[in-house]
Amino acid sequence: MTEQDKLPPVPLADGIDRLIKRIGLGVAWVYVLLVLVIILQVVLRKGFAHGLIALEELQWHLYAVGVMFGLSYAQVTNSHVRVDLFYTRFSNKTKRVIEVLGILVLVMPFIVITFLHSLDFVADSWRINEHSSAPSGLPWRWLIKSAIPLTLALLGLAMISRLIRELTLLARGE
């Protein structure tokens, strides 16, 4: 049983978390595809002395998608890295206050600003039908860039879920 499973139920936050977990587990299959692409590229390069630029770029894209979608999954499953030098000694109420303040003052402003700036970045990529600058690279670079605001929105939703959970548990005195 994980720490996340031990939390008291908060129906709205639990529903959001379930949705994000489903998306995260679905997108995690890109890592299987990534491993297969890497194996294929290694076999082509080492076995036949002929690697493909498109496969190199596909590796970057698959890795980027896995990491970007993985951020929200890591948030709702509380499997991200923490530095808990003092935090573990605090009462539950103090921990919840720190979480709420951290979300409102640090995380959400970062997500909102990055999301808003990513919109123009992605729109320009779509407008010019951006593709790889390598002659045999991948087309549709706008597609990978489109994952940026999408995953930031998903991370924002994960943080809202966490905020709802922390505020609800604070109000309950848990």
N, C-alpha and C positions, 0 to 999 in steps of 0.2 A: 504494500500500500504506500503510495507516494504522499508527500506532504500536502499536495493539492487535493488528494482524495479525502484527507482528514478534515478539510474545511467544512464548516456548517453549510447547509444548502442555502443558496440565494438563487431562486428560480430564474430570474432574468439573466443574471451573470452566467449561471450554469448553461442556459440555452445558447448564449453567445459563444461560450467556451466550447460546447459540443460542435457547433458549426465550424469554428476555427480549427478544431482538432480534425474533423472530417476533411476539411480542405487541406490541412497540413499533411495528413496521412496519404491523401490522394496525390499531392504534388511530390511527396517523398519518393515516388516511383521514378522521378527524373534521375535519382542517384543510380538506380539500376541501369537506366539508359546511358548515363554518364560513364559508368564502369565499362559497359559494352563498347561505347564509342572510343574510350581510351584504349581498350584491348585491341580493337580494330586498327586504330592509328599506330599503335606500337607494332603490331604484326606487319602492317603495310610499310612502316618506316624501317624496321629492323630486318624483317623477312624479305621484303621486296625492294628496299631502298627507295620507296616512293610514298611518303606521307602526303596527306592532303590538307591544304590550308583550311578548307571548309570544315574538316573534322576538328582541327585545332580550335577554330572559332566556335563550333558547336559545343565543344567541351566548356569553353568559357561561359557560353550562354546557359547551358544546363546547370553548371555550378552556380551561376548568379541566380537563376530561378529558384534552385533549392535553398540557397542561403536567404534570399529575400522573403520567400514564403515561410521559411523556417523560423524567422524572427517572431512572428505572431504565434506560431505553434509553441516555441520555447517560452514565450510569455505566459500563455494560458496553462501550460504544464509546469511552470515554475522551474524549468530545467536550464535556465540561463545562468551565467556565471555571476556570483555575488561575492563581495568581500564583506564578511560578517564579523569584523573584529569586535565591535561593541553591540551590534544589533541583536545577537542571540541572547544577551543578558537583559534586554529590555522587556517590559511587560507587553502583553498583547495589545493593549490600548496604545502604548507609545509606538510600537511597531506599525500599527494601522495609521496613526497620525503621520509618521514618517513616510509611509507608502503614499498616502493621499497628497502630502506636500510634494513629494518627489514626482508624482504623476502630473500634478497641476503646474508646478513651477519649472520642472526640468524636461520631462518626457513629452508632454503634449505640445508645448511651444515648439520643440524641435520637430516633431512629426508634422505639425500644421505648416510651419515655415518650409520644411523640405518638400512636403506635398505640393504646396502652392507653387514653389519654384520649379518643381518637376513637370507641372502641366505645360508650361511654355516650352520646356526642353523636349517633351514628347510631341507636342503639337508641331514644332519645327521639324522634327524628325519625320513625322507623317507627311507634312506639307511637301518636303523635298524628296519623299520616298527614299529615305536614307538607306544605304546599303554599305557593305564592306568596301574599304578602299583597296583591298587586295583583289587582283583580277579574277581569281578563282574563289573568292570568299563568299560568304553567305549574303543573300539578298535580304531585304526586309529587316534592317537593323531597328527600324521603328517598332517592330514587334517586341524585341527584348526590352527596349526602353519603355514600352507601355507597361511593363511589369512594375516599374518603379512607383508610380502613383497608386497602382492597384494594391501592391503589397504594403505601402505606407498607410493606405486606408484600412487595410486589414489589421495592421499593427495598431492603428488608432482605435479601431473597434475592440481589439484585445485590451488596450489600456482603459477604455471606457468600461469594459466588463470588470476589470480589476478595480477601478474606481468605485463602481456600483457595489461590488462585493465588500470592499473595505469600508465604505460609508455605511452600508447596511449593517455590517457586523459591529461597527463603532456605535451606531444607534441602538443596537440590541444589547450593547455592553459585553459582547463576546470577545 
